[in-house]
C-alpha cells in the first residue's frame, strides 16, 4: 500500500498547484459570501442622506404629528432625521397639489409623497405615490408611523389616556427561541437555521464538486497522454485508485481547513459558533461519508471517459443528483419531521445532505442517525468496490464509451 | 528471465491474442514484430499484468507474478505523453518512487541520464515546454531509471531523429551487456534486424514466426536477390522466374522461384534495365514479414508499415 501513498502524495502536491484548485479555494468563499451576505447587507443598509417625503394632507390632522413621529423614530447614523416631511400645495386643491408633487418626484428632489384623504379617520385610506415603490423600507416605515398615528388618534378620540394609548400600541417584538433537546435555549430564527444548514451543505457540495472535477480531469489527462499505462505497470489498479482518492481527500481537507481558518480570521461568525460541538462533529462525519461516497461515484463514472465533452456530461449529471436536496432545503427547515424528509434521509445518495440540513434544525432521533450512518458507510464501501472494478476494466479503454450493459459484463468479468 | 506460455486474450468478440508463447533470457533482445492490431500491445500488457490473460501462464525467473516484480520491469508505452504541467525532474522522480526507488539515488541517476540525453538544462521546466522527441527521451529515462531486469519498449525509435536513434541504440546495447532482458516492438524491420537476438512475429494474435534472427533467415533460404538498377523496373513482377518482387526506386528485393537459376534471371533483367548490383543473399526481415503477414502489393514504393 505504500505505492498508494506515493500516488496520493503526487496527486496532492501536483493538484494543489493547479489553477482549478486555487480558483475554487478563493472563489468559493467569495461567492458564498457574495451570494448570502451581500444582498442582506445591501438591503438593510441604512440611508446616508435624508429623504424628502411630500404630504398632501386634506384632513389637516396628520401632517404635523406624522412629521414628529418620523423625526423621532428614524434617524440617520449621523443623527439627522432620515425622512423630512414636506407639505405640498393647498389642501383644498388636490389635483393642483398632485401635479406639483408629481413634478417634484420626477425631478428627483423628492422620494415620494403621501396623500391623506379628508375621511382618513374613518376609512384609514392613505396613498403613497413614488417613482420607486419597490423601496420596501420607505413604505414600511411610513406605513408603521401612519398606522400608529391613526390608531393613537382614534383611541384618544374615544377619550382614552394618551399614556395608556402609547402602552397599548407598543409594537410587538417577536423573538424566536430555538429549543435544543438538551433543554438549552438559544435565540435563533428561521433565517439562521436555514443559513447554517445551507452553509454546511454548500461546503459539502463544493468539496465534492471540486475534487470530483479534478479527479475526472486527472484521469482523463492520464488516459489521453497514456501515462496510465506506465502507472498501471508500476502499481495495481487498487493502489492507484486508493492513492487518487486519498490525495483528493487531502485536497478537500486542505480546502475545508483553509476556509474555516479564513472564516475565523475574518471573524465572520458564520454558522459554526451557532451550533453545538456534537452537532458539528456529526455534520463533519456526514460530510466525510458523503465525500467518500461521491468520490467513488466520480471514479466509476470518470474512468470510462475519454474526451473532455464526456467528462463535462458526466460531471453535470452528478451535479444534478447532488443538488436534489437543495430543492428540499425549505421543507426541511420548516417541517423537519415530515415522512417525506425522513424517507429522503434514507436514500444513500441524498442522505448526507438531508441529514446535514436536519441536524442544525432539529436533531434527528438516535436510531435515524445510526441507521443512516451505517447505510451511507456501507453504500460508500460498495461503491468503492464497484468503482475499483470499473476503474480496472475501463481505465485502459479509449474511444467509444462502453454502454451500461457492456460495463456490467466487464465488471462481472473483472 | 521471462517466459510467456500459451497466453490467450479475448475481447468480447475479438480474439486479440491466441496461444502466444515467447521466452527472453537476460542479455537478450527480443523483437516483437507484427502488423497493426496483431496483438503486440495486448501481449505486452499481459506481461506487465495490466490486463490478465484468459488462459496461459507468464513467469519471471520461474515465478508467477507478484507485486514486487513490478519494481523489476520498465515500460515505455507506444503512445506517449506525460503530465504536461509538471516539471521534468518531478515527473521522473514520481515514477521512480512508484518503482520503490530512494529519492536521492533517483535524483542522482536522473541527472546522469538527463545529461546524457542533453536535457539537463531543462530539468526544472514543465514537460509541455519540451518537444515531442525530447518528451520521448524523458519517458525512456523513466522506463530504465530504476535499472529493471526486464525492459519493455513499444516502438522506442519512432519519433526520434537519426542522432538520437543512434544514442538509443547504443543504450540498448549497453543494457543488453548489463544482462538485462529487453523486449522491443517495432515496425521498422531493418531496426529489428540489426538489434535483435531473437524474433517473435505475431499476426492476427498468433505467433507466425519466432527464433533467433539468423536461424529465421536461414529458414527462408538463399533464393533472394538484392538488385540495384537504373531504369523502369516495373516489369520485374511479371517475370516467370520470380516468385515475389518488392520494388523500390532503383532497388528491388526479388525472391526467385525454386527452379530458376540466378544467372538466367540476371540475363533476363539486364536486357531491360541497367544493372548496378546483383547480389544473392538471405531475405531481409522485411521480405519475410511481408511474405508472412500478407503482401500489400509488390509495386508499393515503401513497404514500411506506418501508424
HADDOCK unambig.tbl for C-alpha pairs under 7 A between the chains (distance, minus, plus):
assign (segid A and resid 3 and name CA) (segid B and resid 98 and name CA) 5.94 0.50 0.50
assign (segid A and resid 6 and name CA) (segid B and resid 97 and name CA) 6.92 0.50 0.50
assign (segid A and resid 6 and name CA) (segid B and resid 98 and name CA) 6.39 0.50 0.50
assign (segid A and resid 10 and name CA) (segid B and resid 94 and name CA) 7.00 0.50 0.50
assign (segid A and resid 225 and name CA) (segid B and resid 80 and name CA) 6.11 0.50 0.50
assign (segid A and resid 225 and name CA) (segid B and resid 81 and name CA) 4.17 0.50 0.50
assign (segid A and resid 225 and name CA) (segid B and resid 82 and name CA) 5.92 0.50 0.50
assign (segid A and resid 226 and name CA) (segid B and resid 79 and name CA) 6.48 0.50 0.50
assign (segid A and resid 226 and name CA) (segid B and resid 80 and name CA) 6.16 0.50 0.50
assign (segid A and resid 226 and name CA) (segid B and resid 81 and name CA) 5.98 0.50 0.50
assign (segid A and resid 227 and name CA) (segid B and resid 81 and name CA) 6.25 0.50 0.50
assign (segid A and resid 227 and name CA) (segid B and resid 82 and name CA) 5.86 0.50 0.50
assign (segid A and resid 229 and name CA) (segid B and resid 77 and name CA) 6.76 0.50 0.50
assign (segid A and resid 230 and name CA) (segid B and resid 75 and name CA) 6.44 0.50 0.50
assign (segid A and resid 232 and name CA) (segid B and resid 50 and name CA) 5.79 0.50 0.50
assign (segid A and resid 233 and name CA) (segid B and resid 48 and name CA) 5.61 0.50 0.50
assign (segid A and resid 233 and name CA) (segid B and resid 49 and name CA) 6.80 0.50 0.50
assign (segid A and resid 233 and name CA) (segid B and resid 50 and name CA) 5.91 0.50 0.50
assign (segid A and resid 233 and name CA) (segid B and resid 70 and name CA) 6.64 0.50 0.50
assign (segid A and resid 234 and name CA) (segid B and resid 70 and name CA) 5.49 0.50 0.50
assign (segid A and resid 234 and name CA) (segid B and resid 71 and name CA) 6.81 0.50 0.50
assign (segid A and resid 234 and name CA) (segid B and resid 98 and name CA) 6.30 0.50 0.50
assign (segid A and resid 234 and name CA) (segid B and resid 99 and name CA) 6.27 0.50 0.50
assign (segid A and resid 235 and name CA) (segid B and resid 70 and name CA) 6.90 0.50 0.50
